[in-house]
Amino acid sequence: MGWLRYLARIPTNKSIGMTRVFDEDMSAGFGTRAIHAGQRPEPLAGAIMTPVYLTSTYVQEGLGQNKGYEYARGKNPTREAFERNIAALENGRHGFAFSSGMGCLDSIMKLFRAGDHVVCGENVYGGTFRLFDKLLQHMGFSFSYVDTRDPQRVADAMTPATRLLLVETPSNPLMRVTDIAAMAEIAHRNNATLVVDNTFASPYFQRPLELGADIVYHSTTKYLNGHSDMIGGCAAVRDDDLAARLQFIHNAAGAVAGPFDAWLALRGTKTLHLRMRQHDANGREIAKWLVEQVGHENVMYIGLPTHPQHELVKRQMSGFGGMISVELGTKERAAYVLGRVRIFALAESLGGVESLISQPAGMTHASVPPERRAAMGLSDGLVRLSGGVEDVGDLLADLEQAFEGIPGSGKRSAPKTRERDTIGSGAP
Ligand SMILES: Cc1ncc(COP(=O)(O)O)c(C=O)c1O
């Protein structure tokens, strides 16, 4: 690809061999891919589940003679099965499993060099901002943070030195949506790579590679694994040359997923389609209930027709999921609810089968300076809910008792302190 010419700076390593999807997996539907893609019965006993290959190295038959596996940082059969699986789910060709979402992004950043400029969405996970602001900025990268809801602002931020456009959509925690196809057009017109963090949507609801993104990545920790029992990251790409460079980095920098974590994630993706449908059903009900309490202008849920970008959501996604943020106006009101929930657990993270609740300003986004948080509308009164797959009646009853007697309000009276959305079609 023309715009990826600068990648020639990164070597490739042909001896390891690329993790590539099995072509025959790609004709199956999403649920079938989720359960089977990348996996074949194990040849020794026919075990239907991919074994956990707990090994650091592989015995070689002679010098230069091996079964395609030399050392487990480079390749591990359990990890490969997960990598093929996630590549198939994202409708890509090559997958890479990392030790965490941040390890994945850090490795992606090694495609670039000191002097390169990055255009990044202003509302991204706090750890993404921290990696850029506290580490990579001091290694010669420069960053512009832009409201990527507006393609014109993104186009205006591109410079001749821009090599990367990074967006997270829907965004954490403000549930803002970016037009991925428009971003691909802007990035490629400017010889830059488009990288999309697809953690909030999961490939069940959104597949950025189909919309023109070059790299899609995830915190596997979240919906893909879905059971809150591991930390991991993964990326998928279509372009063989880009994959070869990423593979070199994967092995050379070494932030690879361990075999047991890869196995847990692989077990998780088998139910991704089922879980996402339930997250979506519960998310809609919870959002509806929250709207009744605090008004739609204080509920950030992409499934609400009043979400300012609901039309774009319907165009590029096939569902809405379980992530909801709600503006309660003050930290005290947020703390009141967070202190009273019983089923929702007060915790960082999201995307597990269990419901979680958090205050992003003091938790996931504490590393974003307060002025920056205020400028983008992320207040101390914002509460983020990750709706799980429990019985929704129990979740609503839990919220009902947690909101009861919330200071300073009757129903529908949460203070409206959030900076209002400035673009979008029609929401008041
Ligand atoms: C949207 C998003 N991207 C990336 C990450 C980082 O992933 P990890 O915690 O697996 O390193 C997170 C973590 O919360 C996230 O929410």
The ligand as an ORCA input file, in Angstrom:
! r2SCAN-3c Opt
* xyz 0 1
  C     -10.699      1.479     25.326
  C      -9.485      0.867     25.995
  N      -8.373      0.669     25.267
  C      -7.264      0.125     25.833
  C      -7.223     -0.215     27.162
  C      -5.963     -0.783     27.751
  O      -6.069     -2.157     27.900
  P      -5.353     -3.035     29.061
  O      -5.923     -2.597     30.346
  O      -5.684     -4.433     28.673
  O      -3.879     -2.747     28.963
  C      -8.362     -0.031     27.945
  C      -8.346     -0.394     29.376
  O      -9.221     -0.029     30.127
  C      -9.519      0.528     27.342
  O     -10.642      0.758     28.052
*
